Amino acid sequence: MNMFDRLVKINCFSRYNTLKKAAGNLLEKFYGCEINCTEIDPSVRFAHHARGCTVIASKICENVVIFQNVTIGSNLRYDKVRKEWENVGNPIICKNAVIADGAKILGPVIIGENSVVAAGAIITKDIPANSIAYGVNRFRPKNNNCDLIFNTNMINHQKIIEANNKLIEKFNGEQRNATDTVS
């Protein structure tokens, strides 16, 4: 188990508040992340060591994957007339959900089972199960014949390098053609 995973385990599951606090401080110092959930399943995974994440949730269920720069937290507002807080509570992320890079999930909302919250999405309303959430509070049904962003059978790193090299070749060729056209 690597250092990040050890710190998450202590931060989320230790019975000793002193250890939890120390692990939380180290997560923030070394990885720039804060993880503070009322309930979190041990199977939750953080891609890229949760760099830049703030995860303050009511509950995160089993097999959830959270990518970098994600914010999960409150969306409170104070009514000055009634002198009361409104919109109290933090999100629940149901099982098998994937939260992509830079997504924001705010307030007492539920992200349904098997859903994907797309990169950069801002979600302040419930998202039904088996959906793709995107943009600001938009969603559509998810194609259950494919996984987006994450699958336990992850792609071989060499295939990504090969695809990147082909893209670079295409780009360089287009740049040469653009230069030849201008000359």
C-alpha positions in Angstrom: 0.0 0.0 0.0 1.5 3.4 -1.0 1.7 6.4 1.3 -1.4 8.1 -0.1 -3.6 5.0 0.4 -2.3 4.6 4.0 -3.1 8.2 4.8 -6.6 8.0 3.3 -7.2 4.8 5.3 -6.1 6.5 8.6 -8.0 9.7 7.7 -11.2 8.0 6.9 -11.3 4.9 9.2 -9.1 5.4 12.3 -10.9 5.3 15.6 -8.4 7.8 17.0 -9.1 11.5 16.3 -5.5 12.5 16.8 -4.4 10.0 14.1 -7.2 11.1 11.8 -6.3 14.7 12.2 -2.6 14.0 11.5 -3.4 12.0 8.4 -5.7 14.7 7.2 -3.0 17.3 7.6 -0.5 15.2 5.7 -3.0 14.6 2.9 -3.5 18.3 2.6 0.3 19.1 2.7 1.5 16.4 0.3 -1.5 16.0 -2.0 -3.4 19.2 -1.7 -6.6 17.3 -0.8 -9.1 17.2 2.0 -11.3 14.1 2.6 -13.9 14.4 5.3 -17.0 12.2 4.9 -19.7 11.1 7.4 -19.6 7.7 5.7 -17.1 6.4 3.1 -16.8 2.9 1.8 -13.2 1.4 1.9 -13.5 0.5 -1.8 -13.6 4.2 -2.9 -10.7 5.0 -5.2 -9.0 8.4 -5.9 -7.2 8.8 -9.2 -4.0 10.8 -9.2 -3.8 10.8 -5.4 -6.9 13.1 -5.2 -4.7 16.1 -6.1 -6.6 19.3 -5.6 -9.8 17.6 -4.3 -12.0 18.7 -1.5 -14.4 15.9 -0.6 -16.8 16.7 2.1 -19.7 14.2 1.7 -22.6 12.7 3.6 -21.9 9.3 2.1 -19.7 7.8 -0.6 -20.8 4.3 -1.5 -18.8 1.3 -2.8 -16.7 1.3 -5.9 -16.8 5.1 -6.5 -13.9 6.6 -8.4 -13.0 10.3 -7.9 -10.5 12.0 -10.2 -8.3 15.1 -9.5 -9.5 18.7 -8.8 -13.0 17.5 -7.7 -15.1 19.4 -5.2 -17.8 17.6 -3.3 -19.3 19.7 -0.5 -21.9 22.1 0.8 -24.0 24.8 -0.9 -25.3 26.6 2.1 -27.1 29.9 2.2 -28.3 31.9 5.1 -31.7 33.5 5.1 -31.3 36.8 6.9 -35.0 37.4 7.3 -35.8 34.1 8.8 -32.4 33.8 10.5 -32.0 30.3 9.3 -29.5 28.2 7.2 -31.0 26.6 4.1 -29.8 23.9 1.8 -28.0 22.2 4.6 -26.2 18.9 3.9 -23.6 17.4 1.7 -23.8 15.1 -1.3 -24.3 11.3 -1.4 -22.5 9.5 -4.2 -24.1 6.1 -4.9 -22.2 3.0 -5.8 -20.2 2.6 -9.0 -20.3 6.4 -9.8 -17.3 8.0 -11.5 -16.6 11.7 -10.8 -14.4 13.1 -13.5 -11.7 15.8 -13.4 -12.8 19.2 -12.1 -16.4 18.3 -11.4 -18.2 20.2 -8.6 -21.1 18.5 -6.7 -22.6 20.8 -4.1 -25.4 20.6 -1.6 -27.7 17.9 -0.3 -27.9 16.0 -3.6 -27.7 12.4 -4.6 -25.7 11.2 -7.5 -27.4 8.0 -8.6 -25.8 4.5 -8.9 -23.7 3.8 -12.0 -23.6 7.5 -13.0 -20.8 9.5 -14.4 -20.3 13.2 -13.6 -18.4 14.6 -16.5 -15.2 16.7 -16.3 -16.0 20.3 -15.3 -19.7 19.6 -14.5 -21.4 21.7 -11.8 -24.1 19.7 -10.1 -26.5 21.1 -7.5 -29.5 18.9 -8.2 -30.1 15.1 -7.8 -28.9 13.0 -10.8 -30.8 9.7 -11.5 -29.1 6.3 -11.6 -27.4 5.3 -14.9 -26.9 8.9 -16.1 -24.2 11.1 -17.4 -24.2 14.5 -15.7 -22.6 17.4 -17.6 -22.6 21.1 -17.8 -24.6 22.8 -15.1 -27.3 20.4 -13.8 -27.7 18.6 -17.1 -27.9 14.9 -17.5 -28.8 12.2 -20.0 -29.1 8.4 -19.8 -25.8 6.5 -19.8 -25.1 3.9 -22.5 -24.7 0.8 -20.4 -22.7 -0.9 -23.1 -19.6 1.2 -22.4 -17.8 2.7 -19.5 -16.6 6.3 -19.5 -13.3 7.4 -18.0 -12.8 4.3 -15.8 -13.0 0.6 -16.0 -11.1 -1.9 -13.8 -9.6 -3.3 -17.1 -7.7 0.0 -17.7 -5.9 0.7 -21.0 -2.3 -0.3 -21.4 -0.1 2.8 -20.9 1.8 2.0 -24.1 -1.4 2.3 -26.2 -1.9 5.8 -24.9 1.7 6.7 -25.8 1.2 5.3 -29.3 -2.0 7.3 -29.7 -0.3 10.5 -28.5 2.6 9.9 -31.0 0.1 9.5 -33.9 -1.6 12.7 -32.8 1.7 14.6 -32.7 2.6 13.3 -36.2 -0.8 14.5 -37.5 -0.3 17.9 -35.8 3.3 18.3 -37.1 2.1 17.4 -40.6 -0.7 20.0 -40.5 1.8 22.6 -39.2 4.2 21.8 -42.1 1.3 22.1 -44.6 0.1 25.4 -43.1 3.7 26.8 -43.3 4.1 25.6 -47.0 0.7 27.2 -47.9 1.8 30.6 -46.4 5.3 30.6 -48.0 
